[in-house]
Amino acid sequence: MPQVLDIEQSVLLLELEPPFDKRAVQLARRRMAKRWHPDIAPSGRQMEHERHLKAINEAADQLEALAEESRGGKVSRNAVKVSAAAARKARAEEGRRAYEAEQRAREHAADREKHDPFASRVPDHSVVHRYARCLSYPEWGVGSVTGIYFTGDGDAMQQWARVSFQVGVRTVPAGSLQFVDFSKPDPGADRVERFMTAAKHALAEGDFALAAQRLVYARDAEPGNPAVLRLLTLAFWQAGNLPAAARAVRDWARAEPERPAPHRYAARIYEDMGALSMAVDSAVRETERAPADGSAWERLGRLRLRTFDRPGARAALERAREIEPSEAGLLDLALVANLMGDVGAEVSACEQATKLAPDSAAAWSRLAHALARTDRTGECLAACDRALALLDDAEVRDLRARVVAAAPREIEAAA
């Protein structure tokens, strides 16, 4: 890169005011030389004056050369401003590069301290088997063991291996290594077991993206393994990669077409993606394979309700009510009945929900709202009181006040 002249510093050093020409620079040099010459410096400050005079001469040479190259032999105020801005930008860029280099050096030192703490230490034990894999990180591939080390003493002694993998040098517990014999082929089952174990470790630690990456290697070894596809679906789903989870669950459904589990996962994943029609289709397939599962019918009913298929939603929720009623399913059924204008069915579903969950404030609140649309005023007020006793809800209090205000007043008996 061409050198960026910092004219602003030179102008300040020579105490010049732009615009200026070569003659003005020469006069400023002489004036500053009379002030900073080492021969007139106070005792003990000759070296300081000598350095300052050298800087003045360099700045003057720079400005004289610039004045000679400028139009009309003068350096304008704008030229000084532009050059100063360029110099500041160059210094900032240089500082940024220096900072980034320092950060890279620190990261490299931290990485080396973490993964290669025995770099400067002579191995404690000779290496018998040269090539090995790390069972905890099988994606590192086969590495070359360069030394065995020991830390601790007595029962706390631990054996470490320093291994050079493709990703770099790593220090791992020697017990996590599996030594490789290149004379024997590596069967797919061994690869699946290796990556499945590592993926389960990652799932236990909450690193779902890493678990999915390891399970992809296991799937490549055995594409039709249902256990691998099930864990792969779960890992992608938990990692938030919904398109990949959808692809994995489709592969799982093809591997186990008669099981309801893949279709259950597919319905949930498609629902999270917003593909409600595909979620409904998966929920229908789940109910076909598990007709006695009440939760499957409830899921189908909720999905049909979201797609505005109210008769289909009601039929599915009624089927769930017959098989295995639950509070959530009954309240969903009450909602469908309300949307279809069937107050009797709504009240019936809410009453069953309160019997099934007598301590549920939501069930009593829904029952109170349903009874408010009938002439059963006393029962509505009793449901409001029960809901308010379980949970103080402003909406229920407002409903109770409106029911009391709308109730006909009884004529008091004469004294």
Secondary structure as GFF3:
##gff-version 3
##sequence-region A 1 415
A	DSSP	alpha_helix	7	14	.	.	.	ID=ss1
A	DSSP	beta_strand	20	21	.	.	.	ID=ss2
A	DSSP	alpha_helix	22	36	.	.	.	ID=ss3
A	DSSP	three_ten_helix	38	40	.	.	.	ID=ss4
A	DSSP	alpha_helix	46	69	.	.	.	ID=ss5
A	DSSP	three_ten_helix	71	73	.	.	.	ID=ss6
A	DSSP	beta_strand	74	75	.	.	.	ID=ss7
A	DSSP	alpha_helix	77	115	.	.	.	ID=ss8
A	DSSP	beta_strand	131	134	.	.	.	ID=ss9
A	DSSP	three_ten_helix	138	140	.	.	.	ID=ss10
A	DSSP	beta_strand	143	151	.	.	.	ID=ss11
A	DSSP	three_ten_helix	154	156	.	.	.	ID=ss12
A	DSSP	beta_strand	158	165	.	.	.	ID=ss13
A	DSSP	beta_strand	168	173	.	.	.	ID=ss14
A	DSSP	three_ten_helix	174	176	.	.	.	ID=ss15
A	DSSP	beta_strand	177	179	.	.	.	ID=ss16
A	DSSP	alpha_helix	188	205	.	.	.	ID=ss17
A	DSSP	alpha_helix	208	221	.	.	.	ID=ss18
A	DSSP	alpha_helix	226	239	.	.	.	ID=ss19
A	DSSP	alpha_helix	242	255	.	.	.	ID=ss20
A	DSSP	alpha_helix	261	273	.	.	.	ID=ss21
A	DSSP	alpha_helix	276	289	.	.	.	ID=ss22
A	DSSP	alpha_helix	294	306	.	.	.	ID=ss23
A	DSSP	alpha_helix	310	323	.	.	.	ID=ss24
A	DSSP	alpha_helix	327	339	.	.	.	ID=ss25
A	DSSP	alpha_helix	343	356	.	.	.	ID=ss26
A	DSSP	alpha_helix	361	371	.	.	.	ID=ss27
A	DSSP	alpha_helix	377	390	.	.	.	ID=ss28
A	DSSP	alpha_helix	394	406	.	.	.	ID=ss29
###
